[in-house]
Amino acid sequence: MEKKECSFCRRDIEPGTGKMYVKKDGTIYYFCSSKCEKNMLKLGRNPRRVRWVRRG
């Protein structure tokens, strides 16, 4: 099993957890929580401007 990285907050996602979202154009997003998923998809926030996101 391969560890994935959250597309929004860059935290590691343990195998068997998280959610994968595939857009119509084939872009794949991995999310560790519904918090990250909603911030990116529903609210359209930029991870660089959110304070609680790990940078670098």
C-alpha positions, -999 to +999 in steps of 0.1 A: +000+000+000+012+034-009+008+065+014-009+094-002-006+131+005-036+154+011-040+178-019-050+206+004-030+205+036-001+182+025-005+158+055+001+121+050-030+099+045-028+064+060-038+035+037-075+028+040-085+063+051-092+096+033-111+103+001-101+105-036-119+130-058-116+128-096-126+158-118-140+154-153-107+165-168-089+136-150-073+156-122-071+135-091-073+150-056-067+132-023-082+145+009-074+135+045-106+150+060-139+166+050-125+199+063-098+199+035-123+187+009-148+214+016-121+242+018-108+233-016-139+222-036-168+240-021-152+271-007-125+274-033-098+284-008-061+286-017-040+264+007-013+291+008-036+316+024-050+293+051-031+295+084-036+259+096-021+243+065+014+229+066+037+248+042+067+234+025 
